[in-house]
């Protein structure tokens, strides 16, 4: 798989608050522009989602896919991997949180491999757009 695309943003909230918003998949369709439906398929003993199905509609890009999640014990990192999809061959990503004096720095890493042929630089640009949009929407949701 290709190299990861990453980005960071500082959110004026505690890491616990940021992670609670990330973990609240049921509310994604209200603040994640491209998420049309999001459904938790399996939940771990700690109450966090283990598998989640997404129906995505980002204009020309539409996909239905399932991700498997792994939540860190300290509550500062969540990572995921693709279980199944229509348009993706692979996806891995993570949010890593670092508390900074009343705020939280959020780093989002993402790698996607799609079933249709795509030139590397266009794929990287699409990943960067996804990462930046996700971070900005997360910041708006947490701080709003």
N, C-alpha and C positions, 0 to 999 in steps of 0.2 A: 504494500500500500504506500501511497505517497506521503510526503511530509505533512506535518500538522500546520493548520492555519490557526493563529491565536490573536487575541486582543484582550485588553483590560480596561476597566472603568472603576471609578471610585463612587460608591453609593453611600449617601448620608443615612446609615442605619447600621444596626448591629449585624454581625455575621449570622446570628440565630434568626433574625427577621428576614434577611436575604434568603437563607436556606429554606425557611418556611414558605416563601413565595415560590422558589424554584420547585419545591416538593408538592405544591398545591396544583396538581395537574388538572383537576376539574375546572379550575378558573382560567386555564390557558386560553380558551377560545374568546374570553372577554378582553384579553390584553395582548395576545400574540397574534399579530395581523394575519399570518398565513395559516394558523391552526383553525381548522373548521370544526373538527371534533377530536377530543382526547379522552381515552378511556383506560383506566387502570385495570389490567387483566389479572395481576397477582400482587399480593402485598406480603411483605416480610413480617416476622414476629415483632419487629420494632415499629410497625405501622407505616413504614415507608414503602413506596411502590417498588416492586421487583421487575414487573413487565408492564409496558404501556403502549397502547396502539394510538397512532396519530394519523389523522386524515389532513393532509397538507394541500393547500391551494394557493400558490404564489404566482398567479397569472399563468405563464406558459409552463411552469413547473408544478405538476400535481403528483402526489404519491400517497399511498397508504403503507405504513410501516410499523413494525413493533421493535421497541428498544428494551434491552435488559439493563437494569440499573444496579450499581454497587455504591452504597453510602458509607463514608468513613465513620468510624466510631466517634471521632471528635467533632463531627458535624461540620467540618470545614472543607469537605470535598465530596463530590458526587461524580461518578464516571458512568459511561454507558457504551454498549455495543449493539450493533444491529442483529436482530433475530431473524426478521423476514421483511421483505419489501417488494414493491412492484418495479420501481425504477432504480433502486440502489443495489449494488453488489456488496457494499460494506459501508459502515459508518462507525466511528468511535469518537468519543468526545468527553469533555469534563468541564466542570466548574470548580475552581479552587478559590477559597475565600481566605483573605488575610485581614484581620482587624487592624485598623489604623486610627487611633485617637478619636473615637466617636464615629468613625466611618468604617467601611469595608471595601477593600480592593478586591474586585472579582476578575479572575482570569478565566477566559473561555477558550478551550482548545477543541478543534474540530478537524476531522478528516472524513471525507466522503468519496466513495468510488461509485460511479453510476454505470448502468447497463449500456447506455448509449455512448458511442465514441465521443470524446471531448478533448480538445487541445488543452494541455496542462495549464497554460497561463489563464485560459478562460475558466477552468475548473477552480483554480486558486482565487480568481477574482470573485467567482460565485460564492466560494467558501468565506472569503473576507466580508462580502456583503451580508451573508447569513450571520456571521459572528458579530459584526458591528450592529446590525439590526436587533439581534437578540439581546446584546448588552444594553443598548439604548432603551428597548422596551422594558427590560427588567428594571433598570434604574427608574424609569417613569412609574412603573407599577409599585415598586417598593416605596419610593419617595412621595408618590401621589396620595 
